[in-house]
């Protein structure tokens, strides 16, 4: 049998407390069986993973989830994986997964990988937008120019920090799903999928880009601050010189 896993971000966060969809088989993440070979897995960081559902069925589930979704998202591409069951050996070949049987444990394991991957996709899009904005700053620094307002710099630093907060606060990329503690024999397949989707590598690259963006903006902000401080110092020097000239005028010229 061939089934499709589909992971899609539907909001900034999902609070599954009180959620009652299908036959619940796991608490965190919320996992429920909807029918034979049909599952849903709901992650607090805003991702829904469906298994064996058609487009209409998935949209119906998303509609049921709306009251539990904070800051809904639209227009984001899903991450899909084709899973084939009924095979003797569990393995990943040519972008498809082959399993003997699709159990709750395998659903949670595969959903974990897809949920992380689709969130990294979202972070990569957010990062690309920030990177486009921050790149001209580096060119201005290279040319010795400081031509941006502190407000704009602070806003861009805030954008990069927001992406970082979402990365750290929403998904824990380096953490394996709890199901692997009870079923260590699944870890080899999990590591294979993690490598195929380049989960750790993409996360590390995002962190490096975040660091570069923040450093670039903070450097220009510091230079801008120093420039303003120097300007103030010159104003003070000019005032002192003017005061000295006025004093000399009073002493030597006015009384002549």
Buried (B, 14 or more C-beta within 10 A) or exposed (E): EEBBBBBBBBBBBBEBEEBEBBEEBBEEBBBBBBEEBBBBBBBBBBBBBBBBBEEEBBEBBBEBBEEBBEEEBEEBEBBEBEBBBEEEEBEBEEEEBBBEEBBEBBBBBBBBBBBBBBBBBBBBEBBEEBBEBBEEBBEBBEEEEBEBEEEBBEEBBEBBBEBBEBBEEBBEBEEBBEBBEEBEEBBEBBEBBBEBBEBEEBBEBBBEBBEBBBBBBBBBBEBBEEEEEEEEEEEEEEEEEEEEEEEEEEEEEEEE
